[in-house]
């Protein structure tokens, strides 16, 4: 299918941020968006790039009432040589299709949406910031649009991509964050939709996150739904613990999101010869390791923050300082490696980086 492009008129163009060092996250969006429509029996149709605008949706749209909505988050970077780079973008769309299958939604054609994404970014390339630590955030979304009040999969869907410049996700930047271990509420259970990137997972996390925020914490550390015992993930990130000479993260058993940055970290540390384990780890084991000095460091991983070091873990009212409250050596090394790849500064031995201009 040919992608139609309708450029914004001069009067529709937005004012770009004057100071890239003051970019926040998620509030500024560019001049254009990519869209296409799906109808059962006809497939995806009418791929197009249009000026950014509000979308019209029927009040009875099934995505509103029954939660058929999935999304992704990825980034484009202004390389040190000025070229625009994508980092493992196709993996995001592969994950989107896995989410779609779980929620009875149609797959997208990865080649088509990658083409649409590249055309969109090139059209709005002046929105890609150049300051180190900034990037262009990309949000692909699929929403059920059929107006029907009854529980079944929708017959129509809207796919769209919006983009905008961002800075650091956490106000702490690379300063270690404080996390609160949640042992009352749960995010997801095995057999549910915890491994899909769908809006409902995030809605379910909000109450615990707000309660933690009121207590001064940056993030919630989720435990498993069955026993409230085993580490799962942090609110917006997968999480890793360095205990003795082993790096440990939770296995992909169906209740946590298979993060792209998580997978990158696993491959990189194995390349480096570090012992890497995907296995269940109890919160009691983590706390014991923190108390006897065997917990060397902990960090979260995700597209938004890349690597976020953990400086303090609070469980059952007791604080446990990690790595002296500082960023650990492995966290720093991984951050430097991944960010170096994303900005084109490091040799890309895995074929993860794609230049699009």
Secondary structure, DSSP 8 states (H G I E B T S, - for coil): ---EE----GGG-----S-GGG--SSS---SEEEEEEEETTTEEEEEEEEE-------TTBHHHHH--EEE--EEEEE-TTS-EEEESHHHHHHHHHHHHHHTT-----HHHHHHHHHHHHHHTGGGS--STT-EEEEEEEEEE--B--SSS--SEEEEEEEEEEE--SSTTTTS-EEEEEESSS-S--TTTTTTS-BHHHHHHHHHHHHHHHHTT-SEEEEE-TTTS-BEEEETTBEEEEEETTEEEE---SSSS---HHHHHHHHHHHHTT-EEEE---BHHHHHHHHHTT-EEEEEEEETTTEEEEEEEEEETTEEEESGGGS--HHHHHHHHHHHHHHTT-S--SSS-EEE--
